[in-house]
Amino acid sequence: MLSKKLLLNQLKNVPDPELGISIVDLGLVYGVKADKDGDVEVTMTLTTMGCPLFDLIEGPVRSELQKLKGVKDVSVELTFDPPWDPSKMSKEARVKLGFF
């Protein structure tokens, strides 16, 4: 079964190209779900609307999730609603970036 927890754990292997911290810990992943056929949908954002790094993140998101048994297709939707802010980061990410 492709649970949300399993999918998020796999996405922790995808680092932000600039910061080197997982996109999950940065709070960039707003949602992830899989249907019974193995199609996975990821809804995510970037730290700023003008961030040019989506192409460098989308590929690794797809590759990382396709490593899981049962994943057939991965779609990645980019959204800026709600806008990202530092409060979405995990405690670990905030510590690494000096927010504490």
N, C-alpha and C positions, 0 to 999 in steps of 0.2 A: 504494500500500500504506500502510495506517495503522499505522506502526510505533510502538513505545513511545516512541522518541526524538522522533518528530514530535508525538505527542500531548502529551508533557511540555513540549516547546518551546512549544506553543500555550497550555498552562496557565500558562506563565510570565507571560502577559499578564493573569492574574487576581490582583489584589492583595488582601491581607488588608485589610478595611475600616478597621481601627484602626491598623495599622502601616504600610500602604502598601508592603509588601514582598510579592513574589509568593508564592503559597501553595506553589509548588514549592520556592523557596529557603528558606521557613520549615520545610520538611519535613512539611507537612501532607498531602501526597499520598503515600499508601502503595502504591498500585498503579493502573495504567491499562492497559487492553487493549481491542483491537477484534477482533471476529470477521469472517469473510469477507463477511458481509452488511452491514457498516458500523455494527453496534451496538457502542457503546463503554460500558465499565463503568469507573467511577472509584471507588476506595476511598480515603477520606480521613478525617482526624480534625480536631479543633480543639485549640487549646492547652489548654483546660480543659473538663471535662465539662459545666459549667454555662454555657458560652459561648453567648450568644443570637444569634450572628452567622451561623449556618448558612444561614438563609434569604437573607442578603445575599451569600453566597458561592456557593450552589448554582446560582442563576440565571446568574450570569456564567460559571461552569464549563460549564454546558450551552451557552450562547450562543457562547462562545469555541470550543468543540470543534465546534459545528455550522457554523462558518465553513470548516472543512476539507472539501475535496471528498471525497465518499465516505462521510461520516458521516451515518447515517440517524437513529439514536436514541442518546440519552445517558442512562445511569442513574448516579446518584450515591449510593453507600452510605456512611453515616457510621459509623465505628467508634471505639472508645476502647481497643482491644486491638491492639497495646500502647499504653499511654498516651504522649502526646507529651511530649518533653522537649527542652531547647535543643540537645542533642547531634545532633538530627536536622536542624538548620539547615545550610545551605551556609556556607562560609567568608565569602562575600560578605554574607549576612544577619547573621552574627555580628558582622562588622565594623560594619555599619550600625547595629546595636543596641548597640554598645559592649561586646561580649563579649570583645574582644581588647584 
